[in-house]
Each structure stands twice: as structure tokens, then as C-alpha cells.
């Protein structure tokens, strides 16, 4: 959750919506993908933090077809 909040802060600092997401393995806790909201920065209405984390995990070939992993999302504002 700490990493998700740090990603949310990064998005906020870049002028975006403060949403960060981390996709973690439910057993080991290893981070499989992470991302933050890029809606404002990229001008794309579907660049949500959760989607960015899932796409990042998919690019790494982490076996998302099983998808028994929790998606931990944190958000915060100053």
C-alpha cells in the first residue's frame, strides 16, 4: 500500500489525479506490475492507475490468466 500511495503522489505531482496502483502476488507479495493515473498527463480517458498496473504486469509475462492476485490501490491528496 505504501508503494501505491507513492505512485499516487507521483501522479499528483505531475498534475494528474492522485491514484496509484500495485498488482502484487497474493502468496509472496512480489510486485508484478504498478502504475499511476495518467489521464491528465497523457490526455487519454482510460489511463487509470489500475489499468496501468495490469498492463505493466502483462508486459512482464506474469501469468495474468490465473489472476488470483489482489490489486492493491491507494489514493491520496495533499
KAGI-V521690 format. One record per backbone hydrogen bond with DSSP energy under -0.5 kcal/mol. CO is the residue of the C=O (numbers start at 1). NH is the residue of the N-H. If there is no record, write none. Layout:
<<CO:NH> <CO:NH>>
//
This chain:
<<1:5> <2:6> <3:7> <4:8> <5:9> <6:10> <7:11> <8:12> <9:13> <10:14> <11:16> <12:15> <17:19> <18:76> <19:37> <20:74> <21:35> <22:24> <22:72> <23:32> <23:33> <25:29> <30:25> <33:23> <35:21> <38:42> <38:44> <39:43> <39:44> <43:45> <44:47> <46:48> <47:38> <47:39> <48:52> <49:53> <50:54> <51:55> <52:56> <53:57> <54:58> <55:59> <56:60> <57:62> <58:61> <63:66> <63:67> <70:24> <70:72> <71:73> <72:22> <74:20>>
//
